[in-house]
């Protein structure tokens, strides 16, 4: 305890007598190291988190009902709807009918009937327009024309990636039709049945499930696909408190709805590749941040080493008058701890006080997502512990190298 008290006193005096600008510069370096460790990883993970949030908002919602493994459709869909409507925790839901078809454009202008047709294989989703807009608000992703109205007949909304003009930025990887604009007529073929639709709007979203889809009213979908039983292919649900979607799922299971459909929370039903990419980005960010830790530890090592080397005569005198070497080493470790704590505190204040809110209001615009900053407090605390521990070692090692020298040689300045 005596060595501890003396070491803390010596360390405090050294910090107080240190050059203000030098101390400020070291703290600034530690702050940048902390930000490099937290923010770089947070932005990389935030790219995927932004995509994940978009999928949840525009497509899958908080709870997903899909056909059971031994069924083609959700059984007794109308009965399921009535039970969902009675749930106070559920604020919106959308019933979807899904299938595949062939979209043909420009067939009226084609002069050579034996020539190549302008066709594309498309996904078709039949929706209740009012429920879908209340659930996902995908009408906000319209880039040309308008979205469907509740009483529309004979209208279709196309995902942008089915049109050559919008999909050309991604190369020749999607089946597309060309020259299609709102107001044009296209033909949708399902097996032996064909129907002409007027293109009412074009959707462009950073969610593939939206941009690679076509939307028609559910009553027209059921006529085209012969779905007279009204059993849907998917029901997506928005709950009042997304963090409690596990509880809502358990309540739905308790009502016996699992006999009609497979019930999954968003976390269970989201595409697996999103989780895999998120983990990869987190690992990449940690690797980049670890380089910053190494640089910062070397910086601290050099600063403490030069400081201790310039004070080796005073260190020799302290040892000569009976100050324990552990107290002297502790003084330099305390300096390093001060730099790490001050820099990390400023970095945390900047991250949680400004950067998180800034990126939430001004996300980074990427082709596949609106990137945000993700800084989980538990991960931040863990990385701070790693940074703090390495900094303490970087402060201890040079002090140990200097203090272990012969006392008389230190006082006389001998090597």
C-alpha distance (Angstrom), angle and dihedral (degrees) to the residues before:
residue distance angle dihedral
X1 . . .
X2 3.80 . .
X3 3.81 90.8 .
X4 3.80 89.7 46.4
X5 3.81 93.2 52.5
X6 3.78 93.1 45.9
X7 3.82 91.8 46.0
X8 3.79 92.1 51.1
X9 3.81 90.9 48.0
X10 3.81 92.7 49.3
X11 3.82 91.5 46.6
X12 3.79 92.1 49.6
X13 3.79 91.8 50.2
X14 3.81 91.3 49.6
X15 3.81 91.5 51.2
X16 3.81 91.6 47.7
X17 3.81 93.0 49.5
X18 3.82 95.7 43.2
X19 3.80 119.8 109.4
X20 3.79 109.6 -87.6
X21 3.80 95.4 -136.7
X22 3.80 93.1 46.6
X23 3.80 91.2 51.2
X24 3.79 91.0 46.3
X25 3.80 91.7 50.5
X26 3.82 92.6 50.5
X27 3.80 91.5 48.9
X28 3.81 89.2 48.7
X29 3.82 90.4 53.0
X30 3.81 90.3 50.2
X31 3.81 90.5 48.8
X32 3.80 90.9 52.6
X33 3.80 89.6 47.7
X34 3.79 90.6 52.9
X35 3.80 91.1 48.0
X36 3.79 90.6 47.7
X37 3.79 89.4 52.6
X38 3.80 95.4 45.9
X39 3.80 108.3 24.5
X40 3.82 99.9 43.2
X41 3.78 91.7 51.0
X42 3.81 89.9 41.3
X43 3.81 93.1 54.2
X44 3.81 93.3 47.0
X45 3.80 90.9 49.5
X46 3.81 88.6 41.4
X47 3.79 91.0 62.3
X48 3.79 89.3 62.9
X49 3.81 93.2 36.4
X50 3.80 88.2 56.5
X51 3.81 90.5 52.1
X52 3.81 89.9 46.2
X53 3.80 92.0 51.3
X54 3.81 90.7 48.6
X55 3.82 91.9 51.8
X56 3.80 89.5 49.6
X57 3.80 93.7 48.0
X58 3.81 100.8 39.1
X59 3.78 102.8 31.3
X60 3.81 126.5 6.8
X61 3.79 105.9 27.0
X62 3.80 121.9 -163.5
X63 3.81 100.3 -56.2
X64 3.80 127.3 27.8
X65 3.79 126.8 -156.5
X66 3.80 114.8 -164.1
X67 3.83 135.1 163.0
X68 3.77 117.0 -70.8
X69 3.77 115.8 -106.9
X70 3.80 91.3 -103.1
X71 3.82 95.2 47.3
X72 3.82 136.9 65.8
X73 3.81 97.0 -145.5
X74 3.79 141.2 19.1
X75 3.79 106.4 -82.5
X76 3.81 122.0 -125.3
X77 3.79 91.8 2.0
X78 3.79 94.5 176.3
X79 3.82 91.6 54.7
X80 3.81 89.7 48.2
X81 3.82 89.6 52.1
X82 3.78 92.0 53.5
X83 3.79 91.3 53.1
X84 3.80 92.5 47.1
X85 3.81 90.6 51.6
X86 3.81 89.6 57.2
X87 3.81 94.0 56.0
X88 3.84 111.7 101.2
X89 3.82 91.3 -161.7
X90 3.82 91.6 59.9
X91 3.79 112.2 82.0
X92 3.82 98.5 175.1
X93 3.77 141.9 0.1
X94 3.80 137.1 177.3
X95 3.81 128.7 -150.3
X96 3.80 112.6 -147.3
X97 3.78 133.2 -166.9
X98 3.79 113.2 -158.9
X99 3.78 135.0 -168.3
X100 3.78 144.2 135.5
X101 3.78 130.3 -100.9
X102 3.77 145.9 156.8
X103 3.79 120.4 -97.4
X104 3.80 118.8 -156.2
X105 3.79 125.9 -170.6
X106 3.80 135.7 -178.1
X107 3.81 91.4 22.2
X108 3.80 91.8 135.9
X109 3.81 92.2 57.1
X110 3.81 95.2 45.6
X111 3.81 107.2 113.4
X112 3.80 98.7 -176.4
X113 3.80 106.9 59.4
X114 3.80 89.0 -167.9
X115 3.81 92.1 54.6
X116 3.77 127.2 99.2
X117 3.78 113.9 -68.2
X118 3.80 122.9 -130.5
X119 3.80 97.7 -121.6
X120 3.79 140.1 144.5
X121 3.78 133.6 -173.1
X122 3.78 106.9 -120.0
X123 3.79 141.5 -176.3
X124 3.79 112.2 -120.2
X125 3.80 124.0 -155.0
X126 3.77 123.7 -170.8
X127 3.80 113.4 -154.0
X128 3.75 143.8 177.2
X129 3.80 94.9 -119.6
X130 3.81 97.7 -148.5
X131 3.81 93.6 48.2
X132 3.82 92.8 45.2
X133 3.79 93.5 51.4
X134 3.81 91.4 46.9
X135 3.79 89.0 49.4
X136 3.83 103.9 42.8
X137 3.81 109.1 1.6
X138 3.81 89.9 -141.4
X139 3.81 89.7 160.4
X140 3.81 85.1 82.3
X141 3.82 87.3 69.6
X142 3.80 94.0 60.7
X143 3.83 109.3 124.5
X144 3.80 97.9 175.4
X145 3.79 131.4 23.4
X146 3.80 121.7 -13.4
X147 3.78 139.6 -59.7
X148 3.78 122.9 -106.9
X149 3.80 120.0 -74.6
X150 3.83 120.7 -138.2
X151 3.82 93.6 -108.6
X152 3.82 98.0 41.9
X153 3.80 120.2 133.3
X154 3.78 124.6 -173.9
X155 3.82 95.7 13.1
X156 3.80 129.9 120.7
X157 3.81 134.4 -171.2
X158 3.80 116.2 -146.6
X159 3.78 128.4 -149.9
X160 3.80 109.5 -121.5
X161 3.80 94.0 -122.6
X162 3.81 89.8 65.9
X163 3.81 90.4 62.2
X164 3.78 120.5 78.4
X165 3.81 94.0 -139.2
X166 3.81 94.2 59.9
X167 3.81 99.5 31.3
X168 3.83 94.3 52.6
X169 3.82 90.1 86.2
X170 3.81 88.9 66.5
X171 3.78 96.3 50.2
X172 3.77 126.4 -118.5
X173 3.80 97.5 -41.4
X174 3.82 102.0 109.7
X175 3.77 130.2 65.0
X176 3.79 104.0 -117.6
X177 3.79 143.6 172.6
X178 3.79 119.5 -136.1
X179 3.76 135.4 -132.3
X180 3.80 95.2 15.9
X181 3.80 117.8 150.8
X182 3.80 134.8 163.4
X183 3.80 108.5 -72.0
X184 3.81 94.5 33.5
X185 3.78 120.9 119.0
X186 3.81 121.4 -122.7
X187 3.77 132.4 179.3
X188 3.80 122.0 -126.8
X189 3.80 116.0 -160.4
X190 3.80 124.1 -164.7
X191 3.77 110.1 -177.5
X192 3.81 105.6 -58.5
X193 3.80 94.6 -13.9
X194 3.83 122.9 89.0
X195 3.79 131.4 -178.9
X196 3.77 133.5 179.2
X197 3.79 118.7 -126.1
X198 3.77 132.7 -173.6
X199 3.79 112.8 -128.8
X200 3.80 104.9 -121.1
X201 3.79 99.3 176.1
X202 3.78 147.4 -11.6
X203 3.82 121.4 -126.9
X204 3.78 122.3 -150.0
X205 3.79 116.2 -177.7
X206 3.78 138.0 156.8
X207 3.80 86.3 -124.1
X208 3.80 110.2 88.0
X209 3.80 92.0 -152.6
X210 3.82 87.0 65.3
X211 3.80 102.2 38.1
X212 3.82 90.9 45.9
X213 3.79 96.3 51.6
X214 3.77 142.0 77.9
X215 3.79 123.5 -142.7
X216 3.79 129.8 -149.2
X217 3.82 131.7 161.5
X218 3.80 112.2 -80.2
X219 3.83 94.4 -121.6
X220 3.81 90.0 58.8
X221 3.79 91.0 44.9
X222 3.80 91.8 54.1
X223 3.81 91.5 49.1
X224 3.81 92.8 49.0
X225 3.79 94.9 45.4
X226 3.81 96.0 36.7
X227 3.80 92.8 -119.9
X228 3.78 99.9 157.6
X229 3.82 94.2 152.2
X230 3.86 92.5 70.1
X231 3.81 90.3 -137.4
X232 3.80 107.4 149.3
X233 3.81 132.2 -142.0
X234 3.79 98.1 -139.0
X235 3.79 140.2 9.0
X236 3.80 117.7 -166.8
X237 3.79 120.6 -164.8
X238 3.80 134.7 -158.1
X239 3.81 115.4 -155.4
X240 3.78 127.2 -158.1
X241 3.81 93.8 -119.9
X242 3.83 110.4 30.0
X243 3.80 91.4 -166.6
X244 3.82 88.1 66.0
X245 3.79 97.4 50.9
X246 3.82 89.5 116.0
X247 3.81 89.2 62.0
X248 3.80 92.2 48.5
X249 3.80 90.6 49.0
X250 3.82 90.2 51.1
X251 3.82 89.4 51.2
X252 3.82 91.3 50.9
X253 3.79 90.1 49.6
X254 3.79 89.0 48.6
X255 3.81 89.2 57.0
X256 3.79 89.2 56.5
X257 3.81 96.7 -111.6
X258 3.78 90.3 136.5
X259 3.81 86.2 77.4
X260 3.81 88.7 65.5
X261 3.82 100.8 36.0
X262 3.76 146.9 3.6
X263 3.81 107.8 -98.8
X264 3.82 119.9 -151.8
X265 3.77 135.1 167.0
X266 3.78 116.9 -129.2
X267 3.79 90.3 -101.8
X268 3.80 90.2 55.9
X269 3.78 96.9 41.8
X270 3.80 102.5 40.0
X271 3.83 117.5 109.1
X272 3.80 110.7 -82.3
X273 3.79 93.2 -136.1
X274 3.82 89.7 67.2
X275 3.81 90.8 60.4
X276 3.81 91.5 44.6
X277 3.81 93.5 50.7
X278 3.80 90.5 45.5
X279 3.80 91.5 54.5
X280 3.81 90.7 46.4
X281 3.81 92.4 51.6
X282 3.81 90.2 48.0
X283 3.80 90.2 52.4
X284 3.81 91.3 47.3
X285 3.80 91.4 49.8
X286 3.80 91.1 49.3
X287 3.81 90.0 51.6
X288 3.81 92.2 50.6
X289 3.80 90.4 45.8
X290 3.80 91.7 50.0
X291 3.80 88.8 60.0
X292 3.80 87.6 57.1
X293 3.81 90.3 50.8
X294 3.80 90.6 53.4
X295 3.81 91.2 49.7
X296 3.81 91.8 47.9
X297 3.81 92.9 47.6
X298 3.80 91.0 51.0
X299 3.81 89.1 49.2
X300 3.80 91.7 51.5
X301 3.81 90.6 45.6
X302 3.80 92.4 53.1
X303 3.80 94.0 45.4
X304 3.80 94.5 48.2
X305 3.80 91.9 42.7
X306 3.82 93.0 52.4
X307 3.80 90.2 44.1
X308 3.80 92.7 50.4
X309 3.82 92.5 42.6
X310 3.80 91.8 53.5
X311 3.81 89.2 49.3
X312 3.79 98.6 43.6
X313 3.82 91.4 113.5
X314 3.83 90.4 54.7
X315 3.81 88.4 45.1
X316 3.82 89.5 52.8
X317 3.81 91.0 49.8
X318 3.81 91.4 49.0
X319 3.79 89.9 52.1
X320 3.81 90.2 45.6
X321 3.80 92.8 56.1
X322 3.81 91.3 51.3
X323 3.83 104.6 -92.8
X324 3.80 107.8 151.4
X325 3.81 113.7 -114.9
X326 3.79 89.8 -129.1
X327 3.80 89.7 62.5
X328 3.81 90.7 53.2
X329 3.81 91.9 48.0
X330 3.79 89.6 48.0
X331 3.82 90.3 54.7
X332 3.79 91.3 60.1
X333 3.79 92.5 42.4
X334 3.80 87.6 53.7
X335 3.80 89.5 54.0
X336 3.78 90.9 53.5
X337 3.81 90.4 46.3
X338 3.80 90.4 52.0
X339 3.81 91.8 52.5
X340 3.81 92.1 47.8
X341 3.81 94.7 46.2
X342 3.81 95.0 45.4
X343 3.81 94.0 45.2
X344 3.80 94.0 44.9
X345 3.80 92.0 46.8
X346 3.80 91.0 53.5
X347 3.80 90.4 45.5
X348 3.81 92.3 50.3
X349 3.80 91.1 46.7
X350 3.80 90.7 51.4
X351 3.82 92.7 45.3
X352 3.79 99.4 47.2
X353 3.79 97.5 28.1
X354 3.80 98.8 47.8
X355 3.82 120.1 -4.4
X356 3.82 98.1 56.7
X357 3.79 92.6 51.8
X358 3.79 93.2 41.3
X359 3.80 94.8 54.1
X360 3.79 90.9 43.5
X361 3.80 89.6 56.2
X362 3.81 94.3 37.4
X363 3.81 108.5 31.1
X364 3.78 119.5 -170.1
X365 3.80 108.0 -101.5
X366 3.79 110.7 -128.4
X367 3.83 126.2 165.2
X368 3.80 92.3 -111.7
X369 3.80 102.6 33.2
X370 3.79 148.7 0.0
X371 3.78 100.4 -106.7
X372 3.80 120.2 -138.7
X373 3.79 133.8 179.1
X374 3.80 116.4 -96.4
X375 3.80 117.1 -163.5
X376 3.78 112.0 166.3
X377 3.85 108.4 -160.9
X378 3.81 93.2 -137.8
X379 3.80 93.1 52.0
X380 3.81 90.2 44.2
X381 3.80 90.7 53.0
X382 3.80 91.4 48.5
X383 3.80 92.9 50.5
X384 3.79 90.7 46.7
X385 3.80 89.5 54.8
X386 3.81 89.6 51.9
X387 3.81 91.9 48.0
X388 3.81 92.5 45.7
X389 3.82 93.6 48.3
X390 3.80 93.9 49.3
X391 3.80 90.7 46.3
X392 3.81 91.3 52.5
X393 3.81 90.0 52.0
X394 3.81 90.4 47.2
X395 3.82 88.4 54.2
X396 3.79 95.3 44.5
X397 3.82 99.2 48.9
X398 3.83 99.5 61.8
X399 3.81 91.5 42.0
X400 3.79 89.8 51.9
X401 3.81 91.2 49.9
X402 3.81 92.4 53.0
X403 3.81 98.8 38.3
X404 3.81 93.8 51.0
X405 3.82 91.0 63.7
X406 3.81 119.3 106.8
X407 3.81 110.3 -79.2
X408 3.82 95.5 -132.4
X409 3.80 92.8 47.2
X410 3.80 90.0 50.7
X411 3.83 91.8 51.5
X412 3.81 93.1 47.4
X413 3.82 92.7 42.6
X414 3.80 94.3 -119.0
X415 3.80 120.9 155.4
